C-alpha cells in the first residue's frame, strides 16, 4: 500500500504540473493569477499535508469523538476510512476535492496495511514519515512531468 500511496501522490504531482499553467492562463483577476501562479504549489502541498496528518493520526485526532474508536487501531482506521468515503461520496457528487478523497483513502489503506504488519511508529513519527513519502511522490510526479515535457516538446 505504500507503493500505491507513492503512485497516487506521483499522479497528483503529474496532474498539478499539467493544471498549473492552464489555471494561470485562465486567471481573470490578480488574486486568481497569484493563486494559480506562485502560490499554487505551496497551497496544493499544504492541502496534501493536512490530509495526510488527519489520516495518519486518526486515533489522536478523533479520540474525543469516540472512545470505542480509540480502543483499537484497526477499528479506528476502518471507521475513519468509512467517514472519508461517506464524506468523499458527497464531495464527488459536487465534483469538489476528488483528489483529497483519493489521497485520504490511499493514506488510510497504507496505515491499515502497516498496522496489520504490526509496524506502528509513534503517531507523530508516522505522520512525518507519510508526509515525506507523499511529498516525495508529488515531487517525483512533477519531475516526471518536466522530463516528459522535454521529450515531447
C-alpha positions as CSV (number, residue, x, y, z in Angstrom):
1,X,0.0,0.0,0.0
2,X,3.0,2.3,0.4
3,X,3.7,1.9,-3.3
4,X,0.1,2.6,-4.1
5,X,0.3,5.8,-1.9
6,X,3.5,6.8,-3.8
7,X,1.8,6.2,-7.2
8,X,-1.2,8.2,-6.1
9,X,0.9,11.1,-4.9
10,X,3.0,10.9,-8.1
11,X,-0.1,11.1,-10.1
12,X,-1.2,14.1,-8.2
13,X,2.2,15.8,-8.9
14,X,1.8,15.0,-12.6
15,X,-1.8,16.3,-12.6
16,X,-0.9,19.5,-10.8
17,X,2.0,20.2,-13.1
18,X,-0.4,19.9,-16.0
19,X,-3.1,22.0,-14.5
20,X,-1.0,24.8,-13.1
21,X,-0.2,26.5,-16.5
22,X,-3.8,26.2,-17.6
23,X,-5.1,27.9,-14.4
24,X,-2.6,30.7,-14.8
25,X,-3.6,31.3,-18.4
26,X,-7.3,31.4,-17.4
27,X,-6.8,33.8,-14.4
28,X,-9.0,36.8,-14.7
29,X,-8.2,38.8,-11.6
30,X,-4.8,39.5,-9.9
31,X,-5.9,37.2,-6.9
32,X,-6.6,34.3,-9.3
33,X,-3.3,34.9,-11.0
34,X,-1.4,34.8,-7.7
35,X,-3.3,31.7,-6.5
36,X,-2.6,30.0,-9.8
37,X,0.9,31.2,-10.1
38,X,3.4,31.3,-7.2
39,X,1.0,30.1,-4.5
40,X,-0.4,27.1,-6.5
41,X,2.3,24.5,-5.5
42,X,2.6,25.6,-1.8
43,X,-1.2,25.5,-1.4
44,X,-1.6,22.1,-3.1
45,X,1.2,20.6,-1.0
46,X,-0.3,22.1,2.2
47,X,-3.7,20.6,1.3
48,X,-1.9,17.2,0.8
49,X,-0.1,17.5,4.2
50,X,-3.3,18.4,6.0
51,X,-5.0,15.3,4.6
52,X,-2.0,13.1,5.5
53,X,-1.8,14.5,9.0
54,X,-5.5,13.9,9.6
55,X,-5.4,10.4,8.2
56,X,-2.0,9.5,9.8
57,X,-3.1,10.3,13.3
58,X,-6.8,9.4,13.5
59,X,-6.5,7.9,16.9
60,X,-5.2,11.2,18.3
61,X,-7.4,13.5,16.4
62,X,-10.6,11.5,16.8
63,X,-10.2,10.3,20.4
64,X,-12.7,12.8,21.6
65,X,-15.2,11.6,19.0
66,X,-15.3,8.1,20.2
67,X,-13.6,6.1,23.0
68,X,-14.6,2.9,21.1
69,X,-12.5,4.0,18.1
70,X,-9.5,4.8,20.3
71,X,-9.6,1.4,21.8
72,X,-8.4,-0.4,18.6
73,X,-6.1,1.0,15.9
74,X,-7.6,-1.2,13.3
75,X,-11.1,-0.2,14.2
76,X,-10.0,3.5,14.2
77,X,-8.6,3.2,10.7
78,X,-11.7,1.3,9.4
79,X,-14.2,3.9,10.9
80,X,-12.0,6.8,9.7
81,X,-11.9,5.2,6.2
82,X,-15.7,4.9,6.3
83,X,-16.1,8.5,7.3
84,X,-13.7,9.6,4.5
85,X,-15.6,7.5,1.9
86,X,-19.0,8.8,3.1
87,X,-17.8,12.4,3.0
88,X,-16.0,11.8,-0.2
89,X,-19.1,10.5,-2.0
90,X,-20.7,13.8,-1.2
91,X,-17.7,15.7,-2.4
92,X,-17.5,13.7,-5.6
93,X,-21.2,14.4,-6.2
94,X,-20.3,18.0,-6.0
95,X,-17.2,17.4,-8.2
96,X,-15.1,19.0,-5.5
97,X,-11.9,17.8,-3.8
98,X,-11.8,14.4,-5.6
99,X,-8.0,14.3,-5.2
100,X,-8.4,14.7,-1.4
101,X,-10.6,11.7,-1.3
102,X,-8.2,9.6,-3.3
103,X,-5.2,10.7,-1.2
104,X,-7.0,10.2,2.1
105,X,-8.1,6.7,1.1
106,X,-4.6,5.8,0.0
107,X,-3.1,7.1,3.3
108,X,-5.6,5.2,5.3
109,X,-5.1,2.0,3.4
110,X,-1.3,2.3,3.8
111,X,-1.8,2.9,7.6
112,X,-4.1,-0.1,7.8
113,X,-1.6,-2.2,6.0
114,X,1.2,-1.1,8.3
115,X,-0.8,-1.8,11.4
116,X,-1.6,-5.3,10.0
117,X,2.1,-5.8,9.7
118,X,2.5,-4.6,13.3
119,X,4.6,-1.6,12.2
120,X,3.3,1.1,14.5
121,X,5.6,4.1,14.9
122,X,4.6,6.9,17.2
123,X,1.8,8.9,15.6
124,X,4.0,12.0,15.1
125,X,6.8,9.9,13.5
126,X,4.3,8.0,11.3
127,X,2.7,11.3,10.2
128,X,6.1,12.8,9.4
129,X,7.1,9.7,7.5
130,X,3.9,9.5,5.5
131,X,4.1,13.3,4.8
132,X,7.6,12.8,3.5
133,X,6.5,9.9,1.4
134,X,3.6,11.8,-0.2
135,X,5.7,14.9,-0.8
136,X,8.4,12.7,-2.4
137,X,5.7,11.2,-4.7
138,X,4.4,14.6,-5.6
139,X,8.0,15.8,-6.4
140,X,8.6,12.7,-8.4
141,X,5.4,13.3,-10.4
142,X,6.3,16.9,-11.0
143,X,9.8,15.9,-12.1
144,X,8.5,13.2,-14.4
145,X,6.1,15.8,-16.0
146,X,9.1,18.1,-16.7
147,X,11.1,15.2,-18.2
148,X,8.2,14.0,-20.4
149,X,7.5,17.6,-21.4
150,X,11.1,17.9,-22.6
151,X,10.8,14.6,-24.6
152,X,7.6,15.6,-26.3
153,X,8.5,19.3,-26.9
